[in-house]
Amino acid sequence: MNIANERGIPVIIVRHTQPPENSAIFKQGSPEWELHPEITKRPYDLLIEKSLPGSFTETELETWLKERSIDTVVISGYMTQMCCDTTARQASHLGFSVEFLSDATGTLAFKNNAGAATDEELHRATKVAQDNFISKVIDTSKWINNLEDPKKFYL
């Protein structure tokens, strides 16, 4: 966020609000719903409130980006295999270029009816899938370096 602000790159914060009847997490007013203090103390251009994994679904995000002729989105945040993945896929399908920051996304281990996966497995598998046709997966330091010379992005 700091580098983006320094370079005049718009910063959009997305907060997930889960309807109270659906989940104990991401419920408005709960600790899981609150934005991290490190995020809130930094300047941003837009706050998107969403209730589904994709940041484009039933939000003003696509219109806001297109009104400003923004053609690339950079994905960071939480959770890699859910909101980050869905938003990146939506962005790609809408014609945006997508850069997925491998070290600025994260998740937790999951266990459910389908099986179990560690946080590392979920994160790695999502990055591998993203880098096929949807996103260019890079780490934050490479992303920052690419701001200096966009040609480096393709080397």
C-alpha positions as CSV (number, residue, x, y, z in Angstrom):
1,M,0.0,0.0,0.0
2,N,2.8,2.4,0.8
3,I,4.5,1.9,-2.6
4,A,1.2,2.2,-4.4
5,N,0.4,5.4,-2.6
6,E,3.9,6.8,-3.3
7,R,3.6,6.0,-7.0
8,G,0.0,7.3,-7.4
9,I,-1.4,3.8,-7.9
10,P,-5.0,3.7,-6.6
11,V,-5.5,1.5,-3.5
12,I,-8.8,-0.2,-3.1
13,I,-9.6,-2.0,0.2
14,V,-12.2,-4.7,0.1
15,R,-14.1,-5.9,3.2
16,H,-16.2,-9.0,3.3
17,T,-19.4,-8.9,5.3
18,Q,-21.0,-12.2,5.8
19,P,-24.8,-12.1,6.4
20,P,-25.3,-12.9,10.2
21,E,-27.5,-16.0,9.5
22,N,-24.7,-17.6,7.3
23,S,-21.6,-17.5,9.4
24,A,-20.0,-16.6,12.7
25,I,-17.0,-15.1,10.8
26,F,-17.0,-11.8,8.8
27,K,-20.1,-10.8,10.6
28,Q,-20.4,-7.0,10.8
29,G,-18.9,-5.7,14.0
30,S,-17.1,-8.9,14.8
31,P,-13.3,-8.9,15.3
32,E,-12.9,-11.0,12.0
33,W,-14.8,-8.3,10.1
34,E,-12.8,-5.4,11.3
35,L,-10.0,-4.1,9.0
36,H,-6.5,-4.6,10.4
37,P,-5.2,-1.4,12.1
38,E,-2.1,-1.4,9.7
39,I,-4.5,-1.2,6.8
40,T,-6.8,1.5,8.2
41,K,-3.9,3.8,9.0
42,R,-2.8,4.0,5.4
43,P,-4.5,6.1,2.7
44,Y,-6.8,4.4,0.2
45,D,-9.0,5.5,-2.7
46,L,-12.0,3.3,-2.3
47,L,-13.5,0.9,0.2
48,I,-15.6,-1.9,-1.3
49,E,-18.1,-3.7,0.9
50,K,-18.9,-7.2,-0.4
51,S,-20.9,-10.2,0.7
52,L,-19.6,-12.8,-1.8
53,P,-16.1,-14.0,-2.5
54,G,-15.7,-12.0,-5.7
55,S,-14.9,-8.3,-5.3
56,F,-16.8,-7.5,-8.6
57,T,-20.0,-9.2,-7.7
58,E,-22.7,-6.7,-6.7
59,T,-20.2,-3.9,-6.1
60,E,-19.1,-0.7,-7.9
61,L,-15.6,-2.0,-8.5
62,E,-15.7,-2.6,-12.3
63,T,-17.3,0.7,-13.0
64,W,-14.9,2.6,-10.7
65,L,-11.9,1.0,-12.4
66,K,-13.2,1.6,-16.0
67,E,-14.2,5.2,-15.2
68,R,-10.5,5.8,-14.4
69,S,-9.2,3.8,-17.4
70,I,-7.5,1.3,-15.1
71,D,-6.6,-1.9,-17.0
72,T,-4.6,-3.9,-14.4
73,V,-5.5,-5.1,-10.9
74,V,-3.0,-6.3,-8.3
75,I,-4.3,-8.9,-5.9
76,S,-3.2,-9.0,-2.3
77,G,-5.1,-10.0,0.8
78,Y,-6.9,-12.9,2.4
79,M,-7.9,-15.8,1.6
80,T,-5.8,-16.9,-1.3
81,Q,-8.1,-19.7,-2.5
82,M,-11.3,-17.9,-2.0
83,C,-11.6,-14.1,-2.2
84,C,-8.2,-13.5,-3.9
85,D,-8.7,-16.3,-6.4
86,T,-12.3,-15.4,-7.2
87,T,-11.6,-11.7,-7.6
88,A,-8.6,-12.5,-9.9
89,R,-10.7,-14.8,-12.1
90,Q,-13.5,-12.2,-12.3
91,A,-11.0,-9.4,-13.2
92,S,-9.5,-11.6,-15.9
93,H,-12.9,-12.5,-17.4
94,L,-13.8,-8.8,-17.4
95,G,-10.7,-8.0,-19.5
96,F,-8.3,-6.7,-16.8
97,S,-4.7,-7.8,-16.6
98,V,-4.1,-9.4,-13.2
99,E,-1.0,-9.4,-11.1
100,F,-1.3,-11.8,-8.1
101,L,1.2,-11.0,-5.3
102,S,2.4,-14.4,-4.0
103,D,3.7,-13.2,-0.7
104,A,1.0,-10.7,0.0
105,T,-1.9,-13.2,-0.1
106,G,-2.5,-15.9,2.5
107,T,-4.9,-18.5,3.9
108,L,-5.5,-21.0,6.7
109,A,-5.5,-24.8,6.7
110,F,-9.0,-26.2,6.0
111,K,-10.7,-29.5,6.8
112,N,-14.2,-30.2,5.6
113,N,-16.3,-32.9,3.9
114,A,-14.0,-32.9,0.8
115,G,-10.8,-33.5,2.9
116,A,-8.1,-31.5,4.4
117,A,-5.3,-29.2,3.1
118,T,-2.7,-27.2,4.9
119,D,-2.4,-23.5,4.4
120,E,0.8,-24.0,2.4
121,E,-0.9,-26.5,0.1
122,L,-3.9,-24.3,-0.5
123,H,-1.7,-21.2,-1.1
124,R,0.7,-23.0,-3.5
125,A,-2.0,-24.8,-5.5
126,T,-4.0,-21.5,-6.0
127,K,-0.9,-19.7,-7.1
128,V,-0.1,-22.5,-9.6
129,A,-3.6,-22.4,-11.0
130,Q,-3.6,-18.6,-11.2
131,D,-0.4,-18.4,-13.1
132,N,-1.7,-20.6,-15.9
133,F,-4.2,-18.4,-17.7
134,I,-5.5,-15.9,-15.2
135,S,-2.7,-13.9,-13.5
136,K,0.9,-13.2,-13.5
137,V,2.0,-14.5,-10.1
138,I,4.9,-12.5,-8.7
139,D,6.3,-11.6,-5.3
140,T,6.0,-8.1,-3.9
141,S,9.6,-7.1,-4.4
142,K,9.5,-8.1,-8.1
143,W,6.2,-6.1,-8.4
144,I,7.9,-3.1,-7.0
145,N,10.9,-3.5,-9.3
146,N,8.5,-3.8,-12.2
147,L,7.1,-0.4,-11.4
148,E,10.6,1.0,-12.3
149,D,10.8,-0.9,-15.6
150,P,7.6,-2.7,-16.8
151,K,9.7,-4.7,-19.3
152,K,11.2,-6.7,-16.4
153,F,7.7,-8.2,-15.8
154,Y,8.1,-10.4,-18.9
155,L,11.7,-11.6,-18.4
